[in-house]
Amino acid sequence: MRYRLSVNTIPASQRVQIRGSKSESNRLLVLQKLLGGFSITNLSDSVDTQVLKEALDKDTEVVDIGHAGTAMRFLTAYYAIQEGKITELRGSERMHQRPIAPLVESLQSMGAEIRYLEKVGYPPLKIIGKQIETESVAVDASMSSQYVTALLLVAPFLPNGLQLKLRGEITSMPYIQMTLKLLMRLGIRTTLQGSLIQVDKAFKSIINTIEVESDWSSASYLYSFFALSEMEEMRLGGLQKDSLQGDNILQCIFTNFGVSSTWEKTDLVLYKIGEIKKSVSLDCSHFPDLAQTLAVTAFALGISLHLTGLHTLKIKETDRLVALKNELQKLGATIRIEEASLSLGARKSDIVPEIRIATYEDHRMAMAFAPLAIKVPIQIENPEVVVKSFPEFWSVWKELGISLEEVK
């Protein structure tokens, strides 16, 4: 199944309420299970969060998390400290192609009992939970911040806490900082000095309720929509001005695309500033999930774009660099990719209409390309993939004046 997207009537202004952050929700669910004593409000309604919640509540030996990469990493560390519990942790075919060796090796060096069931370095895993008393460990932080976060989430529940040494060039540092700030909100003492993190042993939670911030990653698609449209104003509700999420850098980045933001009470208001840069260069190493949105937005506006720090895109739901190149070229783009970078030439011809965009079982491919419907009719294959992080995405698109025609 696919959707054909085209413009119906786009309103001059619109307010969109953003739902809870998947990143915060998933961290808090693990901490709630381990620490207890607090409730969570504004929890993400994404499939990834539902999968993790169900896995944490299960008491079965085999746990299948499907496409949920965050769940795979967080649960690997979680099950490793569940003394006496044996778990076979599985996922989708693509999940079994996504590396997990840096996390497993760190846990094994701490005394965890984890075995690969198929290819060494990749899921599925057999985890035999045991008490771990190691007080320090090193972890490769260059491939994914989630390896680091998985260890940080269990660190307070070890007998003496944990000291983590981050090796390599640290990627997605804002996500590591998010984890540390959530721990501190719950009364767990942490310190970060250079590449060394200390997490103390947890005691009782100091709060009864914690509210999940709304999701800045979801907001990126609305920024893109606004940049490409003739809308005069868009209001985004639920976001936090002093956010824990690194993707709040959207406020700065999208000035390159003619969009500025201001806060009015609890709403973030987007408006046009008129000037659009002809060429943009960005290091995305701390916000790689924005890369697809930025590439599609730049292409639609005719801006040349150079993105670096994209090495983590190759191990996501798909190889996102290759996927971007394939789909943008269909639309008429001149694009070059390397191992960790993307270069997009300024568009010199009209966007090719009615192109079928393959989504590669990747939610961000579907959502990043959807704003192009403002410029030309396009078709999005397997549009249901958006439920992984933004289940109400297509409903929001309808509210914004985009016609969705189901094509079989």
PEJOFEN-V826638 format. One line per field, one symbol per residue. ss: DSSP state (A for helix, B for strand, O for the rest). Layout:
ss = ???
This chain:
ss = OBBBBBBOOOOOBBBBBOOBOAAAAAAAAAAAAAAOOOBBBOOOOOAAAAAAAAAAAOOOOBBBOOOOAAAAAAAAAAAAOOOOOBBBBBOOOOAAAOBOAAAAAAAAAOOOBBBBOOOOOBOOBBBBOOOOOOOBBBBBOOOOAAAAAAAAAAAOOOOOOBBBBBBOOOOOAAAAAAAAAAAAAOOOOBBBBOOBBBBOOOOOOOOOBBBOOBOAAAAAAAAAAAAAOOOOBBBBBOOOOOOOOAAAAAAAAAAAAOBBBBBBOOBBBBBBOOOOOOBBBBBOOOOAAAAAAAAAAAAAAOOBBBBBOOAAAAAOOOOAAAAAAAAAAAOOOOBBBOOOOBBBOOOOOOOOOOOBBOOOOOAAAAAAAAAAAAOOOBBBBOAAAAAAOOOOAAAAAAAOOBBBBBBO
